């Protein structure tokens, strides 16, 4: 199977992003109904950048956990 070029990958990503942007809003009742019926397969939940935790930051590492795993 040939590898996709960076242009092809970018086109796929942009197409996916456009689908997400163009999603219509739904009421809570409709959401729950469709979720229970199995009509919803994925949920997109945007998270503001200021709430993202940098998992690689040394300030988030618990040294005691690191010591026990050595």
PDB file of N, CA, C and O in Angstrom:
ATOM      1  N   UNK A   1       0.845  -1.175   0.000  1.00  0.00           N
ATOM      2  CA  UNK A   1       0.000   0.000   0.000  1.00  0.00           C
ATOM      3  C   UNK A   1       0.891   1.239   0.000  1.00  0.00           C
ATOM      4  O   UNK A   1       1.720   1.389   0.897  1.00  0.00           O
ATOM      5  N   UNK A   2       0.743   2.135  -0.985  1.00  0.00           N
ATOM      6  CA  UNK A   2       1.590   3.332  -1.040  1.00  0.00           C
ATOM      7  C   UNK A   2       1.249   4.302   0.088  1.00  0.00           C
ATOM      8  O   UNK A   2       0.096   4.426   0.502  1.00  0.00           O
ATOM      9  N   UNK A   3       2.283   4.983   0.571  1.00  0.00           N
ATOM     10  CA  UNK A   3       2.074   5.965   1.631  1.00  0.00           C
ATOM     11  C   UNK A   3       1.421   7.211   1.060  1.00  0.00           C
ATOM     12  O   UNK A   3       1.664   7.576  -0.090  1.00  0.00           O
ATOM     13  N   UNK A   4       0.591   7.863   1.865  1.00  0.00           N
ATOM     14  CA  UNK A   4      -0.072   9.097   1.446  1.00  0.00           C
ATOM     15  C   UNK A   4       0.919  10.249   1.520  1.00  0.00           C
ATOM     16  O   UNK A   4       1.754  10.315   2.422  1.00  0.00           O
ATOM     17  N   UNK A   5       0.812  11.142   0.567  1.00  0.00           N
ATOM     18  CA  UNK A   5       1.675  12.325   0.586  1.00  0.00           C
ATOM     19  C   UNK A   5       1.173  13.288   1.655  1.00  0.00           C
ATOM     20  O   UNK A   5       0.048  13.158   2.137  1.00  0.00           O
ATOM     21  N   UNK A   6       2.003  14.242   2.019  1.00  0.00           N
ATOM     22  CA  UNK A   6       1.600  15.221   3.030  1.00  0.00           C
ATOM     23  C   UNK A   6       0.403  16.035   2.548  1.00  0.00           C
ATOM     24  O   UNK A   6      -0.429  16.444   3.358  1.00  0.00           O
ATOM     25  N   UNK A   7       0.305  16.273   1.248  1.00  0.00           N
ATOM     26  CA  UNK A   7      -0.833  17.015   0.695  1.00  0.00           C
ATOM     27  C   UNK A   7      -2.113  16.196   0.859  1.00  0.00           C
ATOM     28  O   UNK A   7      -3.156  16.738   1.222  1.00  0.00           O
ATOM     29  N   UNK A   8      -2.033  14.893   0.593  1.00  0.00           N
ATOM     30  CA  UNK A   8      -3.208  14.028   0.738  1.00  0.00           C
ATOM     31  C   UNK A   8      -3.658  13.950   2.198  1.00  0.00           C
ATOM     32  O   UNK A   8      -4.854  13.968   2.488  1.00  0.00           O
ATOM     33  N   UNK A   9      -2.709  13.865   3.095  1.00  0.00           N
ATOM     34  CA  UNK A   9      -3.032  13.822   4.521  1.00  0.00           C
ATOM     35  C   UNK A   9      -3.687  15.128   4.940  1.00  0.00           C
ATOM     36  O   UNK A   9      -4.688  15.121   5.656  1.00  0.00           O
ATOM     37  N   UNK A  10      -3.128  16.247   4.497  1.00  0.00           N
ATOM     38  CA  UNK A  10      -3.689  17.555   4.825  1.00  0.00           C
ATOM     39  C   UNK A  10      -5.112  17.681   4.291  1.00  0.00           C
ATOM     40  O   UNK A  10      -5.983  18.215   4.977  1.00  0.00           O
ATOM     41  N   UNK A  11      -5.355  17.199   3.080  1.00  0.00           N
ATOM     42  CA  UNK A  11      -6.700  17.255   2.505  1.00  0.00           C
ATOM     43  C   UNK A  11      -7.685  16.439   3.341  1.00  0.00           C
ATOM     44  O   UNK A  11      -8.820  16.867   3.550  1.00  0.00           O
ATOM     45  N   UNK A  12      -7.262  15.278   3.817  1.00  0.00           N
ATOM     46  CA  UNK A  12      -8.131  14.455   4.668  1.00  0.00           C
ATOM     47  C   UNK A  12      -8.427  15.141   5.995  1.00  0.00           C
ATOM     48  O   UNK A  12      -9.562  15.127   6.472  1.00  0.00           O
ATOM     49  N   UNK A  13      -7.399  15.741   6.587  1.00  0.00           N
ATOM     50  CA  UNK A  13      -7.573  16.423   7.868  1.00  0.00           C
ATOM     51  C   UNK A  13      -8.509  17.609   7.709  1.00  0.00           C
ATOM     52  O   UNK A  13      -9.407  17.807   8.528  1.00  0.00           O
ATOM     53  N   UNK A  14      -8.307  18.397   6.664  1.00  0.00           N
ATOM     54  CA  UNK A  14      -9.157  19.566   6.447  1.00  0.00           C
ATOM     55  C   UNK A  14     -10.599  19.161   6.175  1.00  0.00           C
ATOM     56  O   UNK A  14     -11.525  19.819   6.651  1.00  0.00           O
ATOM     57  N   UNK A  15     -10.801  18.092   5.419  1.00  0.00           N
ATOM     58  CA  UNK A  15     -12.158  17.616   5.149  1.00  0.00           C
ATOM     59  C   UNK A  15     -12.831  17.177   6.449  1.00  0.00           C
ATOM     60  O   UNK A  15     -14.011  17.456   6.662  1.00  0.00           O
ATOM     61  N   UNK A  16     -12.089  16.496   7.312  1.00  0.00           N
ATOM     62  CA  UNK A  16     -12.640  16.057   8.596  1.00  0.00           C
ATOM     63  C   UNK A  16     -12.968  17.250   9.483  1.00  0.00           C
ATOM     64  O   UNK A  16     -14.009  17.277  10.140  1.00  0.00           O
ATOM     65  N   UNK A  17     -12.078  18.234   9.500  1.00  0.00           N
ATOM     66  CA  UNK A  17     -12.309  19.432  10.305  1.00  0.00           C
ATOM     67  C   UNK A  17     -13.532  20.187   9.805  1.00  0.00           C
ATOM     68  O   UNK A  17     -14.314  20.703  10.603  1.00  0.00           O
ATOM     69  N   UNK A  18     -13.699  20.254   8.497  1.00  0.00           N
ATOM     70  CA  UNK A  18     -14.859  20.950   7.934  1.00  0.00           C
ATOM     71  C   UNK A  18     -16.155  20.249   8.334  1.00  0.00           C
ATOM     72  O   UNK A  18     -17.153  20.910   8.623  1.00  0.00           O
ATOM     73  N   UNK A  19     -16.148  18.917   8.352  1.00  0.00           N
ATOM     74  CA  UNK A  19     -17.330  18.168   8.787  1.00  0.00           C
ATOM     75  C   UNK A  19     -17.676  18.511  10.236  1.00  0.00           C
ATOM     76  O   UNK A  19     -18.848  18.679  10.574  1.00  0.00           O
ATOM     77  N   UNK A  20     -16.667  18.613  11.081  1.00  0.00           N
ATOM     78  CA  UNK A  20     -16.893  18.933  12.491  1.00  0.00           C
ATOM     79  C   UNK A  20     -17.436  20.347  12.633  1.00  0.00           C
ATOM     80  O   UNK A  20     -18.376  20.581  13.392  1.00  0.00           O
ATOM     81  N   UNK A  21     -16.852  21.282  11.911  1.00  0.00           N
ATOM     82  CA  UNK A  21     -17.280  22.676  11.989  1.00  0.00           C
ATOM     83  C   UNK A  21     -18.724  22.833  11.534  1.00  0.00           C
ATOM     84  O   UNK A  21     -19.462  23.656  12.076  1.00  0.00           O
ATOM     85  N   UNK A  22     -19.127  22.054  10.548  1.00  0.00           N
ATOM     86  CA  UNK A  22     -20.464  22.188   9.981  1.00  0.00           C
ATOM     87  C   UNK A  22     -21.526  21.353  10.688  1.00  0.00           C
ATOM     88  O   UNK A  22     -22.667  21.298  10.230  1.00  0.00           O
ATOM     89  N   UNK A  23     -21.175  20.710  11.784  1.00  0.00           N
ATOM     90  CA  UNK A  23     -22.173  19.953  12.535  1.00  0.00           C
ATOM     91  C   UNK A  23     -23.222  20.902  13.098  1.00  0.00           C
ATOM     92  O   UNK A  23     -22.897  21.992  13.569  1.00  0.00           O
ATOM     93  N   UNK A  24     -24.468  20.485  13.047  1.00  0.00           N
ATOM     94  CA  UNK A  24     -25.525  21.327  13.603  1.00  0.00           C
ATOM     95  C   UNK A  24     -25.680  21.028  15.092  1.00  0.00           C
ATOM     96  O   UNK A  24     -25.376  19.931  15.561  1.00  0.00           O
ATOM     97  N   UNK A  25     -26.156  22.023  15.812  1.00  0.00           N
ATOM     98  CA  UNK A  25     -26.395  21.821  17.236  1.00  0.00           C
ATOM     99  C   UNK A  25     -27.647  20.980  17.402  1.00  0.00           C
ATOM    100  O   UNK A  25     -28.520  20.975  16.534  1.00  0.00           O
ATOM    101  N   UNK A  26     -27.735  20.272  18.511  1.00  0.00           N
ATOM    102  CA  UNK A  26     -28.941  19.489  18.785  1.00  0.00           C
ATOM    103  C   UNK A  26     -29.356  19.707  20.227  1.00  0.00           C
ATOM    104  O   UNK A  26     -28.537  20.040  21.084  1.00  0.00           O
ATOM    105  N   UNK A  27     -30.626  19.516  20.478  1.00  0.00           N
ATOM    106  CA  UNK A  27     -31.121  19.676  21.843  1.00  0.00           C
ATOM    107  C   UNK A  27     -30.614  18.521  22.698  1.00  0.00           C
ATOM    108  O   UNK A  27     -30.219  17.474  22.186  1.00  0.00           O
ATOM    109  N   UNK A  28     -30.633  18.733  23.991  1.00  0.00           N
ATOM    110  CA  UNK A  28     -30.188  17.704  24.925  1.00  0.00           C
ATOM    111  C   UNK A  28     -31.065  16.460  24.799  1.00  0.00           C
ATOM    112  O   UNK A  28     -30.561  15.338  24.810  1.00  0.00           O
ATOM    113  N   UNK A  29     -32.387  16.663  24.677  1.00  0.00           N
ATOM    114  CA  UNK A  29     -33.308  15.528  24.554  1.00  0.00           C
ATOM    115  C   UNK A  29     -33.026  14.720  23.290  1.00  0.00           C
ATOM    116  O   UNK A  29     -33.014  13.490  23.331  1.00  0.00           O
ATOM    117  N   UNK A  30     -32.799  15.404  22.167  1.00  0.00           N
ATOM    118  CA  UNK A  30     -32.488  14.712  20.918  1.00  0.00           C
ATOM    119  C   UNK A  30     -31.159  13.969  21.036  1.00  0.00           C
ATOM    120  O   UNK A  30     -31.031  12.835  20.574  1.00  0.00           O
ATOM    121  N   UNK A  31     -30.172  14.614  21.656  1.00  0.00           N
ATOM    122  CA  UNK A  31     -28.871  13.983  21.858  1.00  0.00           C
ATOM    123  C   UNK A  31     -29.016  12.682  22.651  1.00  0.00           C
ATOM    124  O   UNK A  31     -28.498  11.643  22.244  1.00  0.00           O
ATOM    125  N   UNK A  32     -29.721  12.744  23.783  1.00  0.00           N
ATOM    126  CA  UNK A  32     -29.893  11.550  24.615  1.00  0.00           C
ATOM    127  C   UNK A  32     -30.657  10.461  23.873  1.00  0.00           C
ATOM    128  O   UNK A  32     -30.320   9.281  23.971  1.00  0.00           O
ATOM    129  N   UNK A  33     -31.678  10.857  23.140  1.00  0.00           N
ATOM    130  CA  UNK A  33     -32.473   9.899  22.380  1.00  0.00           C
ATOM    131  C   UNK A  33     -31.620   9.177  21.338  1.00  0.00           C
ATOM    132  O   UNK A  33     -31.656   7.951  21.240  1.00  0.00           O
ATOM    133  N   UNK A  34     -30.855   9.942  20.565  1.00  0.00           N
ATOM    134  CA  UNK A  34     -30.020   9.342  19.525  1.00  0.00           C
ATOM    135  C   UNK A  34     -28.868   8.540  20.121  1.00  0.00           C
ATOM    136  O   UNK A  34     -28.444   7.540  19.542  1.00  0.00           O
ATOM    137  N   UNK A  35     -28.365   8.965  21.261  1.00  0.00           N
ATOM    138  CA  UNK A  35     -27.306   8.215  21.935  1.00  0.00           C
ATOM    139  C   UNK A  35     -27.829   6.851  22.389  1.00  0.00           C
ATOM    140  O   UNK A  35     -27.164   5.832  22.202  1.00  0.00           O
ATOM    141  N   UNK A  36     -29.018   6.837  22.984  1.00  0.00           N
ATOM    142  CA  UNK A  36     -29.622   5.581  23.441  1.00  0.00           C
ATOM    143  C   UNK A  36     -29.940   4.650  22.280  1.00  0.00           C
ATOM    144  O   UNK A  36     -29.847   3.430  22.418  1.00  0.00           O
ATOM    145  N   UNK A  37     -30.315   5.221  21.131  1.00  0.00           N
ATOM    146  CA  UNK A  37     -30.657   4.417  19.956  1.00  0.00           C
ATOM    147  C   UNK A  37     -29.415   3.940  19.199  1.00  0.00           C
ATOM    148  O   UNK A  37     -29.530   3.185  18.233  1.00  0.00           O
ATOM    149  N   UNK A  38     -28.248   4.371  19.628  1.00  0.00           N
ATOM    150  CA  UNK A  38     -27.012   3.955  18.978  1.00  0.00           C
ATOM    151  C   UNK A  38     -26.716   4.692  17.686  1.00  0.00           C
ATOM    152  O   UNK A  38     -25.912   4.228  16.878  1.00  0.00           O
ATOM    153  N   UNK A  39     -27.354   5.835  17.482  1.00  0.00           N
ATOM    154  CA  UNK A  39     -27.149   6.606  16.254  1.00  0.00           C
ATOM    155  C   UNK A  39     -25.911   7.494  16.333  1.00  0.00           C
ATOM    156  O   UNK A  39     -25.424   7.972  15.308  1.00  0.00           O
ATOM    157  N   UNK A  40     -25.404   7.715  17.533  1.00  0.00           N
ATOM    158  CA  UNK A  40     -24.228   8.568  17.715  1.00  0.00           C
ATOM    159  C   UNK A  40     -23.028   7.662  17.965  1.00  0.00           C
ATOM    160  O   UNK A  40     -23.015   6.875  18.911  1.00  0.00           O
ATOM    161  N   UNK A  41     -22.021   7.786  17.103  1.00  0.00           N
ATOM    162  CA  UNK A  41     -20.843   6.925  17.199  1.00  0.00           C
ATOM    163  C   UNK A  41     -19.623   7.665  17.732  1.00  0.00           C
ATOM    164  O   UNK A  41     -18.705   7.047  18.270  1.00  0.00           O
ATOM    165  N   UNK A  42     -19.611   8.992  17.581  1.00  0.00           N
ATOM    166  CA  UNK A  42     -18.484   9.793  18.060  1.00  0.00           C
ATOM    167  C   UNK A  42     -19.011  11.091  18.647  1.00  0.00           C
ATOM    168  O   UNK A  42     -20.038  11.612  18.214  1.00  0.00           O
ATOM    169  N   UNK A  43     -18.299  11.601  19.630  1.00  0.00           N
ATOM    170  CA  UNK A  43     -18.641  12.884  20.228  1.00  0.00           C
ATOM    171  C   UNK A  43     -17.396  13.755  20.173  1.00  0.00           C
ATOM    172  O   UNK A  43     -16.309  13.316  20.547  1.00  0.00           O
ATOM    173  N   UNK A  44     -17.554  14.973  19.713  1.00  0.00           N
ATOM    174  CA  UNK A  44     -16.453  15.928  19.656  1.00  0.00           C
ATOM    175  C   UNK A  44     -16.654  16.929  20.780  1.00  0.00           C
ATOM    176  O   UNK A  44     -17.694  17.585  20.859  1.00  0.00           O
ATOM    177  N   UNK A  45     -15.664  17.045  21.644  1.00  0.00           N
ATOM    178  CA  UNK A  45     -15.743  17.979  22.758  1.00  0.00           C
ATOM    179  C   UNK A  45     -14.538  18.903  22.711  1.00  0.00           C
ATOM    180  O   UNK A  45     -13.451  18.528  23.151  1.00  0.00           O
ATOM    181  N   UNK A  46     -14.719  20.107  22.183  1.00  0.00           N
ATOM    182  CA  UNK A  46     -13.585  21.035  22.134  1.00  0.00           C
ATOM    183  C   UNK A  46     -13.174  21.445  23.549  1.00  0.00           C
ATOM    184  O   UNK A  46     -14.018  21.687  24.411  1.00  0.00           O
ATOM    185  N   UNK A  47     -11.884  21.514  23.762  1.00  0.00           N
ATOM    186  CA  UNK A  47     -11.342  21.892  25.060  1.00  0.00           C
ATOM    187  C   UNK A  47     -10.502  23.148  24.872  1.00  0.00           C
ATOM    188  O   UNK A  47      -9.590  23.165  24.046  1.00  0.00           O
ATOM    189  N   UNK A  48     -10.803  24.205  25.634  1.00  0.00           N
ATOM    190  CA  UNK A  48      -9.983  25.414  25.520  1.00  0.00           C
ATOM    191  C   UNK A  48      -8.529  25.109  25.850  1.00  0.00           C
ATOM    192  O   UNK A  48      -8.241  24.307  26.739  1.00  0.00           O
ATOM    193  N   UNK A  49      -7.620  25.749  25.134  1.00  0.00           N
ATOM    194  CA  UNK A  49      -6.198  25.462  25.287  1.00  0.00           C
ATOM    195  C   UNK A  49      -5.708  25.686  26.720  1.00  0.00           C
ATOM    196  O   UNK A  49      -4.797  24.991  27.170  1.00  0.00           O
ATOM    197  N   UNK A  50      -6.290  26.637  27.438  1.00  0.00           N
ATOM    198  CA  UNK A  50      -5.810  26.905  28.792  1.00  0.00           C
ATOM    199  C   UNK A  50      -6.135  25.768  29.762  1.00  0.00           C
ATOM    200  O   UNK A  50      -5.592  25.738  30.866  1.00  0.00           O
ATOM    201  N   UNK A  51      -7.011  24.828  29.373  1.00  0.00           N
ATOM    202  CA  UNK A  51      -7.341  23.697  30.239  1.00  0.00           C
ATOM    203  C   UNK A  51      -6.520  22.452  29.923  1.00  0.00           C
ATOM    204  O   UNK A  51      -6.636  21.444  30.620  1.00  0.00           O
ATOM    205  N   UNK A  52      -5.705  22.509  28.899  1.00  0.00           N
ATOM    206  CA  UNK A  52      -4.913  21.352  28.505  1.00  0.00           C
ATOM    207  C   UNK A  52      -3.708  21.229  29.432  1.00  0.00           C
ATOM    208  O   UNK A  52      -2.993  22.204  29.663  1.00  0.00           O
ATOM    209  N   UNK A  53      -3.489  20.030  29.960  1.00  0.00           N
ATOM    210  CA  UNK A  53      -2.361  19.785  30.853  1.00  0.00           C
ATOM    211  C   UNK A  53      -1.217  19.228  30.026  1.00  0.00           C
ATOM    212  O   UNK A  53      -1.398  18.291  29.248  1.00  0.00           O
ATOM    213  N   UNK A  54      -0.060  19.799  30.196  1.00  0.00           N
ATOM    214  CA  UNK A  54       1.122  19.306  29.500  1.00  0.00           C
ATOM    215  C   UNK A  54       1.649  18.100  30.266  1.00  0.00           C
ATOM    216  O   UNK A  54       2.262  18.242  31.324  1.00  0.00           O
ATOM    217  N   UNK A  55       1.408  16.923  29.727  1.00  0.00           N
ATOM    218  CA  UNK A  55       1.790  15.685  30.419  1.00  0.00           C
ATOM    219  C   UNK A  55       3.300  15.482  30.469  1.00  0.00           C
ATOM    220  O   UNK A  55       3.786  14.689  31.276  1.00  0.00           O
ATOM    221  N   UNK A  56       4.037  16.171  29.638  1.00  0.00           N
ATOM    222  CA  UNK A  56       5.482  15.993  29.607  1.00  0.00           C
ATOM    223  C   UNK A  56       6.203  17.008  30.491  1.00  0.00           C
ATOM    224  O   UNK A  56       7.425  16.955  30.635  1.00  0.00           O
ATOM    225  N   UNK A  57       5.464  17.910  31.066  1.00  0.00           N
ATOM    226  CA  UNK A  57       6.078  18.945  31.881  1.00  0.00           C
ATOM    227  C   UNK A  57       6.636  18.336  33.163  1.00  0.00           C
ATOM    228  O   UNK A  57       6.005  17.476  33.778  1.00  0.00           O
ATOM    229  N   UNK A  58       7.808  18.783  33.553  1.00  0.00           N
ATOM    230  CA  UNK A  58       8.410  18.259  34.778  1.00  0.00           C
ATOM    231  C   UNK A  58       7.590  18.654  35.999  1.00  0.00           C
ATOM    232  O   UNK A  58       7.679  18.000  37.038  1.00  0.00           O
ATOM    233  N   UNK A  59       6.791  19.719  35.889  1.00  0.00           N
ATOM    234  CA  UNK A  59       5.983  20.143  37.027  1.00  0.00           C
ATOM    235  C   UNK A  59       4.812  19.196  37.280  1.00  0.00           C
ATOM    236  O   UNK A  59       4.209  19.242  38.352  1.00  0.00           O
ATOM    237  N   UNK A  60       4.478  18.332  36.308  1.00  0.00           N
ATOM    238  CA  UNK A  60       3.363  17.401  36.501  1.00  0.00           C
ATOM    239  C   UNK A  60       3.839  16.012  36.893  1.00  0.00           C
ATOM    240  O   UNK A  60       3.018  15.134  37.157  1.00  0.00           O
ATOM    241  N   UNK A  61       5.125  15.798  36.935  1.00  0.00           N
ATOM    242  CA  UNK A  61       5.645  14.473  37.260  1.00  0.00           C
ATOM    243  C   UNK A  61       5.684  14.266  38.764  1.00  0.00           C
ATOM    244  O   UNK A  61       6.092  15.147  39.521  1.00  0.00           O
ATOM    245  N   UNK A  62       5.261  13.105  39.174  1.00  0.00           N
ATOM    246  CA  UNK A  62       5.330  12.718  40.575  1.00  0.00           C
ATOM    247  C   UNK A  62       6.594  11.885  40.741  1.00  0.00           C
ATOM    248  O   UNK A  62       6.651  10.739  40.293  1.00  0.00           O
ATOM    249  N   UNK A  63       7.589  12.448  41.373  1.00  0.00           N
ATOM    250  CA  UNK A  63       8.885  11.787  41.514  1.00  0.00           C
ATOM    251  C   UNK A  63       8.773  10.438  42.225  1.00  0.00           C
ATOM    252  O   UNK A  63       9.527   9.517  41.911  1.00  0.00           O
ATOM    253  N   UNK A  64       7.842  10.303  43.180  1.00  0.00           N
ATOM    254  CA  UNK A  64       7.720   9.033  43.906  1.00  0.00           C
ATOM    255  C   UNK A  64       7.253   7.917  42.977  1.00  0.00           C
ATOM    256  O   UNK A  64       7.654   6.765  43.145  1.00  0.00           O
ATOM    257  N   UNK A  65       6.418   8.244  42.008  1.00  0.00           N
ATOM    258  CA  UNK A  65       5.973   7.241  41.037  1.00  0.00           C
ATOM    259  C   UNK A  65       7.139   6.841  40.146  1.00  0.00           C
ATOM    260  O   UNK A  65       7.316   5.662  39.838  1.00  0.00           O
ATOM    261  N   UNK A  66       7.922   7.808  39.738  1.00  0.00           N
ATOM    262  CA  UNK A  66       9.066   7.519  38.883  1.00  0.00           C
ATOM    263  C   UNK A  66      10.068   6.623  39.594  1.00  0.00           C
ATOM    264  O   UNK A  66      10.650   5.736  38.970  1.00  0.00           O
ATOM    265  N   UNK A  67      10.278   6.835  40.874  1.00  0.00           N
ATOM    266  CA  UNK A  67      11.244   6.047  41.632  1.00  0.00           C
ATOM    267  C   UNK A  67      10.799   4.599  41.769  1.00  0.00           C
ATOM    268  O   UNK A  67      11.638   3.700  41.707  1.00  0.00           O
ATOM    269  N   UNK A  68       9.510   4.342  41.953  1.00  0.00           N
ATOM    270  CA  UNK A  68       9.040   2.968  42.150  1.00  0.00           C
ATOM    271  C   UNK A  68       9.038   2.173  40.856  1.00  0.00           C
ATOM    272  O   UNK A  68       9.052   0.943  40.893  1.00  0.00           O
ATOM    273  N   UNK A  69       9.020   2.841  39.720  1.00  0.00           N
ATOM    274  CA  UNK A  69       8.980   2.148  38.431  1.00  0.00           C
ATOM    275  C   UNK A  69      10.359   1.857  37.866  1.00  0.00           C
ATOM    276  O   UNK A  69      10.466   1.248  36.801  1.00  0.00           O
ATOM    277  N   UNK A  70      11.421   2.278  38.552  1.00  0.00           N
ATOM    278  CA  UNK A  70      12.779   2.053  38.040  1.00  0.00           C
ATOM    279  C   UNK A  70      13.218   0.643  38.302  1.00  0.00           C
ATOM    280  O   UNK A  70      14.334   0.267  37.942  1.00  0.00           O
TER     281      UNK A  70
END
